[in-house]
């Protein structure tokens, strides 16, 4: 305990020089998203088992249609957008079914799924998405970095759909690269991004937030909006403009044995946003941004919608490059609770962090009940466990965030600049953090702790030295 206190005092003294680190503000009076499951980890993991049990694949009729029967070109020479649309309409008109993409290469614009449809990519199939932004118009109702608007259609999109799936062993190739989509990031999108955020903060009705043609906000790859009973299984997804698999305001979502490889800007792997009962399992991530990032809306617009992400289970995955393995935020204004990550393997010097929670007083929101067990971090580049209230805007808003109930068990890690990097606010300390049976090897600095309450370390080794309380 003396060692921990020494580290804590030293860090707090150093933090005095950090602008805004301990600036006093009145509590904004925001409420939490609900009660904690329990302050005992065993009870928490019982909830994880219940979530795993109740998240089930959708029920899709056994009938099938084949896109080539509707004129799809398997050579990829001409666009097959109309053929995909006709095949989906034909299956939906009969009450749903499997829309099969056979072996071959198919060029298409946006694919819009409907209730009861399974888009099935057979072995040897590649669906290549057009690099022409006009092929993703008219604009659709969507969410972009946590703010609702009308924008270019995601490449595969469903809204208010039930029992919908993408399955098979084929590949979805977004064909994004340095001269298509990715070049919109940074300065090109700056004006549109600022205008969208202004609209969100000012309460401009979503119907008036019209972007798309003539604007530069990249679409997400796969998005299910206000939908339920969703399955993404077996496919490989590459070359994404932005976020890759993005369920929004949806429930009963299963991502199973999916490969996500894309190294462009903001290329997160799976981003459940304001969604409930989500299982992400046995998948492989190699990304230009966070592997899995759980979100719930941004700033005023997130508070307007006010729907948390909750009951998320992440297990059996492999994670290589990325800004973080399991991440919460930063668009988390609607709050996040009951997140469980178990039996994942993280292994890359280009994976910055294993568990990452990012927020600030502009975002606000509550993060509670985060469980991280039996994960193996073979190599990591920066911080193993990272909770930071000073992400991007720092402490510049009136919506003080809360993070409480973070429980890490049976962790082995190698490398990184810090084992624990925890920066809260003086008025809102990070609270109830437990680290149990953990070994952090080859760490540059054991800890940075700033405004942390009720940190409990049990059987913890950092660079071979014990750090128990």
KARALIN-V562863 format. One record per pair of residues at least 24 apart in sequence whose C-alpha atoms are under 7 Angstrom apart, sorted by the first residue. I is the first residue (numbers start at 1). GAP is how many residues later the second one is. D is the distance in whole Angstrom. If there is no record, write none. Layout:
i;gap;d
I;GAP;D
I;GAP;D
//
This chain:
i;gap;d
1;467;6
1;468;4
3;464;7
4;463;7
7;440;7
8;441;6
11;437;6
11;438;6
11;439;7
12;438;6
20;375;6
21;404;6
22;403;6
22;404;5
24;403;7
27;373;7
28;370;6
28;371;6
28;372;7
32;334;6
33;302;6
33;333;7
36;333;7
48;265;7
48;292;7
51;226;6
51;260;7
52;227;7
55;197;5
55;198;7
55;199;7
55;222;7
55;224;7
57;172;7
57;173;7
57;174;6
57;197;7
58;105;5
58;106;7
58;171;5
58;172;6
58;173;7
59;104;6
60;36;7
60;37;6
60;56;5
60;57;7
60;58;7
60;103;7
61;35;6
61;36;5
62;35;6
62;36;7
63;34;5
63;35;6
64;33;5
64;34;4
64;35;6
64;36;7
65;26;7
65;33;6
65;34;5
65;35;6
66;33;6
66;34;5
66;35;6
67;32;7
67;33;6
67;34;6
73;33;6
74;30;5
74;31;5
74;32;5
75;29;6
75;30;5
75;31;7
76;29;5
76;30;5
76;31;5
78;29;7
79;28;5
79;29;5
80;26;7
80;27;6
80;28;5
81;27;5
81;28;5
84;27;7
85;26;7
92;24;7
92;25;7
101;24;7
109;26;5
109;27;6
109;46;7
110;25;7
110;26;5
110;43;7
110;44;7
110;45;5
110;46;6
111;44;6
111;45;5
111;46;6
112;44;6
112;45;5
112;46;6
113;44;6
113;45;5
114;44;6
114;47;6
114;50;7
115;46;5
115;47;5
115;48;6
115;49;6
116;46;6
116;47;5
116;48;5
117;47;5
117;48;6
118;46;6
118;47;4
118;48;6
118;49;7
119;46;6
119;47;5
119;48;6
120;46;6
120;47;5
120;48;5
121;46;6
121;47;5
121;48;6
121;49;5
122;46;5
122;47;6
122;48;6
123;46;5
123;47;5
124;46;6
125;45;5
125;46;6
126;44;6
126;45;5
126;46;6
126;47;7
127;44;6
127;45;5
127;46;6
128;44;6
128;45;5
128;46;6
128;47;7
129;44;6
129;45;5
129;46;6
131;44;7
131;49;6
139;73;6
145;153;7
145;186;7
146;150;7
146;151;4
146;152;4
146;156;7
146;185;6
147;53;6
147;150;6
147;151;6
147;154;6
147;155;7
148;58;6
149;57;5
149;60;5
149;61;6
150;59;6
150;60;5
150;61;6
150;62;7
151;59;7
151;60;5
151;61;4
152;60;5
152;67;6
153;66;6
154;65;5
154;66;5
154;67;5
154;68;6
154;69;6
155;65;7
155;66;5
155;67;6
156;65;6
156;66;5
156;67;6
157;65;6
157;66;5
157;67;6
158;65;7
158;66;5
158;67;6
159;65;6
159;66;5
159;67;6
159;68;6
160;65;6
160;66;5
160;67;5
161;66;5
161;67;7
162;65;6
162;66;5
162;67;6
163;65;7
163;66;5
163;67;6
164;65;7
164;66;5
164;67;7
165;65;6
165;66;5
165;67;6
166;65;6
166;66;5
166;67;6
167;65;6
167;66;5
167;67;6
167;68;6
168;65;7
168;66;5
168;67;6
169;65;5
169;66;5
170;65;5
170;66;6
171;64;6
171;65;5
171;66;6
172;64;6
172;65;5
172;66;6
173;64;6
173;65;5
173;66;6
174;64;6
174;65;5
174;66;5
174;67;7
175;64;5
176;63;5
176;64;6
176;65;5
177;62;7
181;37;6
181;60;5
182;59;6
182;82;6
182;83;6
184;32;6
185;80;7
188;28;7
189;27;5
189;28;6
192;24;7
192;25;7
200;100;6
200;101;5
201;99;5
201;100;7
218;24;6
220;24;6
221;24;6
222;24;6
223;24;6
224;24;6
225;24;6
225;25;6
226;24;5
227;24;7
228;24;6
228;25;7
229;24;6
230;24;6
231;24;6
232;24;6
233;24;6
233;25;6
234;24;5
235;24;6
236;24;6
237;24;6
238;24;5
240;27;7
242;24;5
242;25;5
243;24;5
243;25;5
243;26;6
244;24;6
244;25;5
244;26;6
245;24;6
245;25;5
245;26;6
246;24;6
246;25;5
246;26;6
247;24;7
247;25;5
247;26;6
247;28;7
248;24;6
248;25;5
248;26;6
248;27;6
249;24;6
249;25;5
249;26;5
250;25;5
250;26;6
251;24;6
251;25;5
251;26;6
251;27;7
252;24;7
252;25;5
252;26;6
253;24;6
253;25;5
253;26;6
254;24;6
254;25;5
254;26;6
255;24;6
255;25;5
255;26;6
256;24;6
256;25;5
256;26;6
256;27;6
257;24;7
257;25;5
257;26;4
258;25;5
258;26;6
259;24;6
259;25;5
259;26;6
260;24;6
260;25;5
260;26;6
261;24;6
261;25;5
261;26;6
262;24;7
262;25;5
262;26;6
263;24;5
263;25;4
264;24;5
265;24;7
268;24;7
271;24;7
273;36;6
274;33;5
274;34;5
274;35;4
275;33;7
275;34;5
275;35;7
276;33;6
276;34;5
276;35;6
277;33;7
277;34;5
277;35;6
278;33;6
278;34;5
278;35;6
279;33;6
279;34;5
279;35;6
280;33;6
280;34;5
280;35;7
281;33;6
281;34;5
281;35;5
281;36;6
282;33;7
282;34;5
282;35;5
283;34;5
283;35;6
284;33;6
284;34;5
284;35;6
285;33;6
285;34;5
285;35;6
286;33;6
286;34;5
286;35;5
286;36;7
287;34;5
287;35;5
288;33;7
288;34;5
289;33;5
289;34;5
290;32;5
290;33;5
290;34;5
290;35;6
290;37;7
291;28;7
291;31;6
291;33;6
291;34;5
291;35;7
292;33;6
292;34;5
292;35;6
293;33;6
293;34;5
293;35;5
293;36;7
294;33;6
294;34;5
294;35;6
295;33;6
295;34;5
295;35;7
295;36;5
295;37;5
296;35;6
296;36;4
296;37;6
296;38;5
296;39;6
296;40;7
297;34;5
297;35;6
297;36;6
297;37;6
298;33;5
298;34;6
298;35;5
298;65;6
299;34;6
299;63;6
299;64;5
302;31;5
302;32;5
303;30;6
303;31;6
306;28;5
307;27;5
308;26;5
308;27;5
308;28;5
309;26;7
309;27;5
309;28;7
310;26;6
310;27;5
310;28;5
310;29;7
311;26;7
311;27;5
311;28;6
312;26;6
312;27;5
312;28;6
313;26;6
313;27;5
313;28;6
314;26;6
314;27;5
314;28;6
315;26;6
315;27;5
315;28;5
315;29;6
316;26;7
316;27;5
316;28;5
317;27;5
317;28;6
318;26;6
318;27;5
318;28;6
319;26;6
319;27;5
319;28;6
320;26;6
320;27;5
320;28;5
320;31;6
321;27;6
321;29;5
321;30;5
322;28;6
322;29;5
322;30;6
323;28;6
323;29;5
323;30;6
324;27;6
324;28;6
324;29;5
324;30;6
324;31;7
324;32;6
325;28;6
325;29;5
325;30;6
326;28;6
326;29;5
326;30;6
327;28;6
327;29;5
327;30;6
328;28;6
328;29;5
328;30;6
329;28;6
329;29;5
329;30;6
330;28;5
330;29;5
331;32;7
332;31;7
332;33;6
333;30;5
333;31;5
333;32;4
334;31;6
335;30;5
335;31;5
335;32;6
336;30;6
336;31;5
336;32;7
337;30;6
337;31;5
337;32;6
337;33;7
338;30;7
338;31;5
338;32;6
339;30;6
339;31;5
339;32;6
340;30;6
340;31;5
340;32;6
341;30;6
341;31;5
341;32;6
342;30;6
342;31;5
342;32;6
342;33;6
343;30;7
343;31;5
343;32;5
344;31;5
344;32;6
345;30;6
345;31;5
345;32;6
346;30;6
346;31;5
346;32;6
346;33;7
347;30;6
347;31;5
347;32;5
347;33;7
348;31;5
348;32;6
349;30;6
349;31;5
349;32;5
350;30;7
350;31;6
351;29;5
351;30;6
352;28;6
352;29;5
352;30;5
352;31;7
353;27;6
353;28;7
353;29;6
353;30;5
353;31;5
353;32;7
354;30;5
354;31;6
355;29;6
355;30;5
355;31;6
356;29;6
356;30;5
356;31;6
357;29;6
357;30;5
357;31;6
358;29;6
358;30;5
358;31;6
358;33;6
359;29;6
359;30;5
359;31;7
359;32;6
360;29;5
360;30;5
360;31;6
360;33;7
360;34;6
360;35;6
360;41;6
361;33;7
361;34;5
361;35;6
361;36;5
361;37;6
361;38;5
361;39;5
361;40;6
362;34;6
362;35;4
362;36;7
362;37;6
363;36;7
364;35;4
364;36;5
364;37;4
365;36;5
365;37;6
366;35;6
366;36;5
366;37;6
367;35;6
367;36;5
367;37;6
368;35;6
368;36;5
368;37;5
369;35;7
369;36;5
369;37;6
370;35;6
370;36;5
370;37;6
371;35;6
371;36;5
371;37;6
372;35;6
372;36;5
372;37;6
373;35;6
373;36;5
373;37;6
373;38;7
374;35;6
374;36;5
374;37;6
375;36;6
376;35;6
376;36;5
376;37;6
377;35;6
377;36;4
377;37;6
378;35;6
378;36;5
379;34;7
379;35;5
379;36;6
380;34;7
380;35;6
380;36;5
381;34;6
381;35;5
382;34;4
382;35;5
382;36;7
383;33;5
383;34;6
383;35;5
383;36;6
383;37;7
383;38;6
384;32;6
384;34;6
384;35;5
384;36;6
385;34;6
385;35;5
385;36;6
386;34;6
386;35;5
386;36;6
387;34;6
387;35;5
387;36;6
388;34;6
388;35;5
388;36;6
389;34;6
389;35;5
389;36;7
402;26;6
403;27;5
403;28;7
404;26;6
404;27;5
404;28;6
405;26;7
405;27;5
405;28;6
406;26;7
406;27;5
406;28;6
407;26;6
407;27;5
407;28;6
408;26;6
408;27;5
408;28;6
409;26;6
409;27;5
409;28;6
409;29;6
410;26;6
410;27;5
410;28;5
411;26;7
411;27;5
411;28;6
412;26;6
412;27;5
412;28;6
413;26;6
413;27;5
413;28;6
414;26;6
414;27;5
414;28;6
415;26;6
415;27;5
415;28;5
416;27;5
416;28;6
417;26;6
417;27;5
417;28;6
418;25;6
418;26;6
418;27;5
418;28;5
418;29;6
419;24;6
419;27;5
419;28;6
420;26;7
420;27;5
420;28;6
421;26;6
421;27;5
421;28;6
422;26;6
422;27;5
422;28;6
423;26;6
423;27;5
423;28;6
424;26;6
424;27;5
424;28;6
425;26;6
426;25;5
429;24;6
431;24;7
436;24;6
//
